[in-house]
């Protein structure tokens, strides 16, 4: 019988597979027959007994001779970074089904005090545990030292213990997780990403912000969840953010996360915010505007009904008790708060309104124009056009005023006057001539 090269190679491959299986079966220790499941790690095994009649099961860590290195546990997971998750029947405080970690000698490295846990990846794992009325989430290293604790307490309406549901694979408690239903969508406290998403997260220059079913979360390059999937909004285009902070919303309140670490640095206590300027963040609380710095410290008290951005002149327009003026970044009043309106500063000049008339002031609050105008506008360029008694003037940043033109009303009036004169002139001429003929 003649085989082509391709068929012959296939035959050899199948033969080698069967040979390998036979060799593995031949080398399999006889004592493994008493267990329903096992997983080999060189000279040690994780084994499991399952009683299908009553649904009970137990797991052990054993050596190559079948000697048990641990007492019976409900489950032992797979080894990664030298440690395996395990689940107790009862821990040292009598709690059932608690999760911890042991090494290949069977020694407990991280005690079983957690309600859920995961596999180690790059020396980091996560653990889930009760925290007040909520489930908490922390990340640990291989010695059990806490690397980061997710601030679930900032999200008091989420991850509640009384609304959590345990989810796990039968006979494998190490794969246990907790889920919640939010607006009929399933969510979880810890997140696992697909390999392509993980690749994007690891190469991202900033903490990775992701979206799921109407909620946002933030994870860093090490796949540590900095903010759980509970945010209702993130200012992705930096319309209201800047200076190293990004605005976020939880419910109807705003706070800020660090653009560098992704952590919540200013809690969700504000009703509204503005884009920061000159290191100051205008935020609204109790219906009033005040200023905080990037640490969340109040630097200007919450007094104002209105507040404008701080401009290059270190001034911002504010309103108090229906009147307007200006303050600087320390909160010092630089323009008396007595005007109907007060604009932003540009070229060191701002427009003010008093008794329905307009003028211009410098950064000290001094009025620099001699006239008050019926119509005006704030500076945008190096001059501005104003109006007084229907006459247009050009105002410069030094307060000088130059006549520019007359208004359309004046033009119309002059035209009517001219037409009236033209109409009267012939009549006067005719009347004078008639009088001369007498």
C-alpha positions in Angstrom: 0.0 0.0 0.0 1.3 3.4 -1.0 0.8 6.5 1.2 1.5 10.1 0.1 3.6 12.2 2.4 0.7 14.0 3.9 -1.2 10.8 4.9 1.9 9.3 6.3 2.6 12.3 8.5 -1.0 12.2 9.8 -0.7 8.5 10.6 2.5 9.2 12.6 0.8 12.0 14.5 -2.1 9.8 15.5 0.3 7.0 16.5 2.3 9.3 18.7 -0.8 10.6 20.4 -2.0 7.1 21.3 1.5 6.1 22.4 1.6 9.2 24.7 -1.8 8.3 26.2 -0.7 4.7 26.8 2.5 5.9 28.4 0.5 8.4 30.6 -1.9 5.7 31.7 1.0 3.3 32.4 2.7 6.0 34.6 -0.5 7.1 36.4 -0.3 6.2 40.1 -2.7 3.5 41.2 -3.8 5.5 44.2 -5.4 8.1 41.9 -8.2 5.7 41.2 -9.9 6.6 44.5 -10.4 10.2 43.3 -12.9 11.5 40.8 -10.8 14.4 39.6 -7.1 15.4 39.8 -4.7 17.9 38.4 -0.9 17.2 38.4 1.8 19.8 39.1 5.0 17.8 38.7 5.4 15.9 42.0 2.2 17.1 43.6 -1.5 16.6 42.8 -4.7 18.4 43.6 -7.3 15.7 44.0 -11.1 15.7 44.6 -13.6 13.1 45.9 -17.2 13.5 44.8 -20.1 11.6 46.3 -22.7 11.8 43.6 -25.3 10.2 45.9 -25.5 13.0 48.4 -23.6 15.7 46.5 -20.8 16.1 49.0 -17.2 16.6 47.9 -13.7 17.3 49.3 -10.3 18.2 47.9 -6.7 17.5 49.0 -3.2 18.4 48.1 -1.1 15.1 47.9 2.4 14.2 47.0 3.5 11.8 44.3 3.0 8.8 46.6 -0.5 9.8 47.5 0.3 11.2 50.9 -2.0 14.0 51.9 -0.3 17.3 52.5 -3.5 19.1 53.6 -6.7 18.4 55.5 -9.9 18.1 53.5 -11.0 21.3 51.9 -14.2 22.0 49.9 -12.1 22.9 46.9 -8.5 23.6 45.8 -7.9 25.6 42.6 -5.1 25.6 40.1 -1.6 26.8 41.0 -0.3 30.1 39.6 2.7 32.0 40.9 3.3 29.2 43.3 0.0 29.5 45.1 -3.5 28.0 44.8 -6.8 29.2 46.1 -8.6 26.9 48.5 -12.0 26.9 50.1 -12.6 25.6 53.7 -15.4 23.6 55.1 -15.0 25.8 58.2 -12.3 28.3 59.0 -10.7 29.1 62.4 -13.6 31.3 63.3 -16.3 28.9 62.3 -17.2 30.6 59.0 -18.1 28.4 56.2 -16.8 28.4 52.6 -14.1 31.0 53.1 -11.3 31.5 50.6 -7.5 31.6 51.2 -4.2 30.5 49.5 -1.7 27.7 50.1 1.6 26.8 48.6 2.8 23.5 47.1 3.8 22.2 50.5 0.3 22.6 51.7 1.2 25.5 54.0 -1.4 28.3 54.2 0.1 31.6 53.0 -3.0 33.8 52.9 -5.6 32.7 55.6 -9.1 31.8 54.6 -11.0 34.9 55.6 -12.4 36.0 52.2 -15.8 35.2 50.6 -14.3 35.1 47.1 -10.9 35.1 45.3 -9.2 34.6 42.0 -6.0 33.2 40.4 -2.7 35.0 40.7 -1.6 36.8 37.6 1.8 38.5 37.6 2.0 38.2 41.3 -1.4 39.9 42.0 -4.8 38.4 42.9 -8.2 39.8 44.0 -10.2 38.9 47.1 -13.9 39.7 47.9 -15.1 40.1 51.5 -17.9 41.6 53.6 -17.5 45.3 54.3 -20.4 46.8 56.3 -23.5 46.4 54.2 -21.5 45.9 51.0 -19.0 43.4 49.5 -15.5 44.8 49.3 -12.8 44.2 46.8 -9.0 44.3 47.4 -5.9 43.2 45.5 -3.1 41.3 47.2 0.5 40.2 46.4 1.8 36.6 46.9 2.5 37.4 50.6 -1.0 38.6 51.2 -0.1 42.2 51.5 -2.8 44.5 50.3 -1.9 46.5 47.1 -5.1 48.4 46.6 -8.5 48.5 48.2 -11.4 49.5 45.9 -13.4 52.3 47.6 -16.8 50.6 47.4 -18.0 52.8 50.3 -18.2 55.7 47.8 -20.9 53.8 46.0 -23.4 53.1 48.8 -26.3 52.0 46.5 -24.2 49.3 44.8 -22.6 45.9 45.7 -25.0 45.4 48.7 -24.6 42.0 50.5 -28.4 41.5 50.7 -28.7 41.8 46.9 -25.7 39.7 46.0 -26.1 36.3 44.4 -23.4 33.6 44.5 -22.5 32.0 41.2 -20.2 29.0 40.9 -19.5 25.8 38.9 -20.8 22.6 40.7 -18.2 21.0 42.9 -15.8 23.9 42.2 -16.1 26.6 44.9 -12.9 28.2 43.8 -14.7 29.5 40.7 -17.3 31.2 42.9 -18.2 34.8 42.1 -20.9 37.3 43.2 -23.3 39.0 40.8 -25.8 41.8 41.1 -28.7 42.8 38.9 -28.7 46.5 38.0 -31.6 47.6 35.7 -32.1 43.9 34.8 -28.5 43.6 33.7 -26.0 41.3 35.4 -22.9 43.1 36.9 -20.1 42.0 39.1 -17.6 43.6 41.5 -14.5 42.1 39.9 -14.0 42.2 36.1 -12.2 39.8 33.8 -11.4 41.0 30.3 -10.9 39.2 27.1 -7.3 38.9 25.8 -7.7 41.6 23.2 -9.2 44.1 25.7 -6.4 43.2 28.1 -3.9 44.0 25.5 -5.5 47.4 24.9 -5.6 48.1 28.7 -1.9 47.2 29.2 -0.7 49.5 26.4 -3.0 52.5 27.3 -1.2 55.6 28.4 -3.8 56.4 31.0 -6.1 54.3 33.2 -8.5 52.5 30.9 -12.1 53.7 31.2 -14.7 51.1 30.0 -18.4 51.0 29.6 -20.9 48.3 30.4 -24.7 48.5 30.2 -25.0 52.2 31.0 -22.2 52.2 33.7 -18.5 53.0 33.6 -15.5 51.6 35.4 -11.8 52.4 35.5 -8.9 49.8 35.4 -5.2 50.4 35.3 -2.4 48.8 33.3 -2.0 46.1 35.9 -5.6 45.1 35.5 -6.4 46.5 39.0 -9.9 47.9 39.1 -9.5 51.5 40.4 -13.2 52.3 40.2 -15.9 49.6 40.1 -18.5 49.6 37.3 -20.9 51.9 39.1 -20.2 55.4 37.5 -23.1 57.0 35.6 -20.8 59.3 33.6 -17.2 60.1 32.9 -16.2 63.3 31.2 -14.3 61.5 28.3 -13.8 64.7 26.2 -12.6 66.8 29.2 -15.3 69.4 28.8 -15.5 69.9 32.5 -12.1 68.4 33.5 -8.5 69.3 33.5 -5.4 69.9 35.6 -4.9 66.2 36.2 -8.5 65.4 37.2 -11.4 64.0 35.3 -15.0 64.7 36.3 -17.2 61.7 37.1 -20.8 61.3 38.2 -22.5 58.8 40.5 -26.2 59.2 40.7 -26.9 63.0 40.7 -23.6 64.0 42.3 -20.2 64.8 40.8 -16.7 64.0 41.9 -13.2 63.6 40.3 -10.8 60.8 39.5 -7.1 61.2 38.9 -6.2 61.1 35.2 -2.9 59.5 36.2 -4.0 56.7 38.6 -7.7 56.4 37.9 -8.5 56.6 41.6 -11.4 58.7 43.1 -9.7 61.7 44.7 -12.7 63.9 45.3 -15.9 62.2 46.4 -19.4 62.5 44.9 -20.8 65.5 46.8 -21.2 68.2 44.3 -24.3 69.3 42.4 -22.5 70.9 39.5 -18.9 71.7 38.4 -17.1 73.9 35.9 -13.9 73.4 33.9 -11.0 74.3 36.2 -8.9 77.4 35.6 -5.8 78.7 37.4 -5.7 75.7 39.7 -9.2 76.3 41.0 -12.3 74.1 40.6 -15.6 75.8 40.8 -18.1 73.3 42.3 -21.6 73.7 43.5 -22.9 72.5 46.9 -26.1 73.4 48.7 -27.1 75.6 45.8 -24.0 77.8 46.1 -20.7 77.9 44.2 -17.3 77.7 45.9 -13.8 76.7 44.9 -11.7 73.6 45.7 -8.1 72.7 44.8 -7.1 69.4 43.2 -6.9 67.8 46.7 -10.6 68.6 47.3 -9.8 71.3 49.9 -12.1 74.3 50.0 -10.2 77.4 49.1 -13.2 79.7 48.4 -16.3 79.3 50.6 -19.6 78.3 49.1 -21.3 81.7 48.9 -22.1 82.5 45.3 -25.2 82.1 43.2 -23.1 82.5 40.1 -19.4 82.1 39.4 -17.4 82.5 36.2 -14.0 81.0 35.3 -10.8 82.6 36.5 -9.1 84.3 33.6 -5.5 85.3 33.1 -6.0 88.4 35.1 -6.6 86.2 38.2 -10.2 87.4 38.4 -13.6 85.7 38.2 -17.0 87.2 38.0 -19.3 86.2 40.9 -22.9 87.0 42.1 -24.0 87.4 45.7 -27.5 88.3 46.7 -28.3 89.2 43.1 -25.4 91.6 42.7 -22.2 91.1 40.7 -18.5 91.8 41.2 -15.1 90.1 41.0 -12.9 88.0 43.3 -9.3 86.6 42.9 -8.2 83.0 43.4 -7.8 83.6 47.1 -11.4 84.7 47.4 -10.5 88.3 48.0 -13.1 90.8 46.5 -11.4 92.9 43.9 -14.5 94.6 42.4 -17.3 95.6 44.9 -20.2 93.2 44.5 -22.7 96.0 43.8 -23.4 95.8 40.0 -26.3 94.5 37.9 -23.7 92.5 36.0 -19.9 92.1 35.7 -18.2 90.4 32.8 -15.0 88.4 32.6 -11.7 90.3 32.2 -9.9 90.5 28.9 -6.9 92.7 28.3 -7.1 93.7 31.9 -10.6 95.2 31.4 -14.1 94.0 32.4 -17.6 95.5 31.6 -19.9 96.4 34.4 -23.6 97.4 34.5 -25.2 99.8 37.0 -28.6 101.5 36.8 -29.1 99.9 33.3 -25.9 101.7 32.0 -22.5 100.2 31.1 -18.9 101.2 31.8 -15.5 99.5 32.0 -13.2 98.8 34.9 -9.6 97.7 35.4 -8.4 94.8 37.7 -8.5 97.1 40.7 -12.2 97.8 40.2 -11.6 101.4 39.1 -13.9 102.7 36.3 -11.7 103.7 33.4 -14.3 105.2 31.0 -15.6 108.7 31.5 -18.9 107.9 29.9 -21.5 105.3 30.7 -23.2 103.7 27.7 -26.7 102.5 26.9 -25.3 99.4 25.1 -22.0 97.6 25.5 -20.3 94.2 25.4 -17.2 92.6 27.0 -13.8 92.8 25.3 -13.0 89.9 23.0 -10.4 91.6 20.8 -8.3 94.7 21.4 -11.3 97.1 21.1 -15.0 97.0 21.7 -18.0 98.9 20.2 -20.5 100.7 22.5 -23.5 103.0 22.0 -24.7 106.1 23.7 -27.7 108.2 22.7 -27.7 106.4 19.3 -24.0 107.2 18.7 -21.4 104.4 18.4 -18.0 104.7 20.0 -14.9 102.6 20.0 -13.5 101.8 23.4 -9.8 100.7 23.9 -8.4 98.7 26.9 -6.9 102.0 28.3 -10.4 103.4 28.6 -10.1 105.9 25.7 -13.2 106.5 23.7 -13.4 107.4 20.0 -16.5 108.4 18.1 -17.1 105.9 15.3 -20.5 106.4 13.6 -24.1 107.3 14.1 -26.8 104.7 14.4 -29.5 103.8 11.9 -32.0 105.8 13.9 -29.9 108.9 13.5 -29.5 108.3 9.8 -33.2 107.8 9.4 -33.9 110.9 11.3 -31.5 113.0 9.3 -33.0 111.7 6.0 -36.5 112.6 7.2 -35.2 116.0 8.2 -33.7 116.5 4.8 -36.8 115.4 3.0 -38.8 117.8 5.2 -36.5 120.6 4.3 -36.8 119.8 0.7 -40.5 119.7 0.9 -40.7 123.1 2.8 -38.1 124.9 0.7 -40.2 125.2 -2.6 -43.2 126.3 -0.6 -41.2 129.0 1.2 -39.8 130.1 -2.2 -43.2 130.2 -3.8 -44.6 132.2 -0.8 -41.8 134.7 -1.0 -42.3 135.2 -4.7 -46.0 135.8 -4.4 -45.3 138.3 -1.7 -42.8 140.1 -4.0 -45.3 140.3 -6.9 -47.7 142.3 -4.7 
